[in-house]
Amino acid sequence: MKKHFETLAIRTQADRSPHREHSVPLYLTSSFVFDSAEHGHDLFAGEAEGNVYSRYSNPNADELIKKICLLEMVDDGIATASGMAAVFTSLAGLLKSGDHLLAGRSIFGSTHQILTELLPRWNIDVTYVDVLDPESWKASIRKETKMFFMETPSNPGLDLIDLEFAGKLCKENGLIFNVDNCFATPYLQTPAEYGADLVVHSATKFIDGQGRTLGGLITGRQELIEELRFFARHTGPAISPFNAWILSKSLETLSVRMDRHCRNALDLARFIETLPPVEWVKYPFLESHPQHELAKKQMKQGGGVLVFNLPEGMNAARAFIDRLQMISLSSNLGDTRSIVTHPASTTHSKLTEEDRLSVGITPGLIRISVGLEHIDDLIEDVRQAMDALL
Ligand SMILES: *Cc1c(COP(=O)(O)O)cnc(C)c1O
């Protein structure tokens, strides 16, 4: 019988060393020794398997990759130093001058900068599509279109992309389907089931889950990962063994943490919906989310992030944020500690006002990454801060 998610996340591990340790050791080494001159030759020629140099592979990175591949239900993967290294490698390692990229309009701020400012330097053209109008995507496909890149749920709009629809469209048109699965994690959603060829992650967020380390993951179909591995080995986005060790340990508790993140987020979203200064709350598993049915179809639970709008705008948002006593004011998400963010003035400030509004980032939009504190304490903090607006 195939083992369950919780078990695979805990019991997949590197081979034990001769010391028979229970917890996996940390392999802090930049290089590895060869048994003989011939062995060195064979390793470099690809005629023998084994570690050579930690820019190529390392037992801690390998363990992390083996685990995430089982959880995402894909063939192979690469671990990188940050989420952006994973996103960039997945694009630059496969696209070339003259290619065209299709992308969902709601994407992470730095990903937007790569697509808008960097890819055109290498003559790679990008078209943004409206994530909420799948029927319109087809019209943007050209014969040069090579890949469709998207996030679901999107940051910070929490819009969903229909994975089944997108997977079919990519298959019919021979596009590489590349999904940033950072918000959901493989515990809540596995895009490969819907035909995703690549699934990338910022492991910095829920996968670490404790706000300690940066990390990224690229997983997917064997032949694509082979091509990306060539690119990554020689351009050097490698993860450090220490961060890989942390992230592999973090995956062991992902399911229990996500269960609590999701329960707290749903309860807090329901509470915020009752507050008079709030125009609307968006959370995939709230009945009021416009894509609630799709959320239930492709996600196991709603995730750990919610957003809401204060129609009074920027000043109201700032007043609310400054009155919070416990919830941290920061730009990160996916931490044990709840974090409040004002996207319009921080994470998405580089976008034009028009671009922001087109993806639902109003001046009064507030994002909360709901942590693992007791729900009553979270509700109390939000309640007392909202009193300031009455
Ligand atoms: C944070 C984030 C990234 C970037 O990851 P880093 O680890 O900060 O480099 C990419 N995509 C999404 C959806 C994110 O939230």
The ligand as an SDF file (V2000), in Angstrom:
LIG
                    3D

 15 15  0  0  0  0  0  0  0  0999 V2000
    7.8450   34.5340   -1.2330 C   0  0  0  0  0  0  0  0  0  0  0  0
    7.3840   34.0200   -2.5240 C   0  0  0  0  0  0  0  0  0  0  0  0
    8.2990   33.7870   -3.5540 C   0  0  0  0  0  0  0  0  0  0  0  0
    9.7760   34.0950   -3.4160 C   0  0  0  0  0  0  0  0  0  0  0  0
   10.4140   33.2850   -2.4990 O   0  0  0  0  0  0  0  0  0  0  0  0
   11.7570   33.6820   -1.6960 P   0  0  0  0  0  0  0  0  0  0  0  0
   12.0280   32.4610   -0.9090 O   0  0  0  0  0  0  0  0  0  0  0  0
   11.4280   34.8900   -0.8770 O   0  0  0  0  0  0  0  0  0  0  0  0
   12.7980   33.9880   -2.6960 O   0  0  0  0  0  0  0  0  0  0  0  0
    7.8060   33.2670   -4.7490 C   0  0  0  0  0  0  0  0  0  0  0  0
    6.5000   33.0120   -4.9170 N   0  0  0  0  0  0  0  0  0  0  0  0
    5.5880   33.2400   -3.9270 C   0  0  0  0  0  0  0  0  0  0  0  0
    4.1530   32.9410   -4.1800 C   0  0  0  0  0  0  0  0  0  0  0  0
    5.9910   33.7600   -2.7100 C   0  0  0  0  0  0  0  0  0  0  0  0
    5.0880   33.9940   -1.7450 O   0  0  0  0  0  0  0  0  0  0  0  0
  1  2  1  0
  2  3  1  0
  2 14  2  0
  3  4  1  0
  3 10  2  0
  4  5  1  0
  5  6  1  0
  6  7  2  0
  6  8  1  0
  6  9  1  0
 10 11  1  0
 11 12  2  0
 12 13  1  0
 12 14  1  0
 14 15  1  0
M  END
$$$$
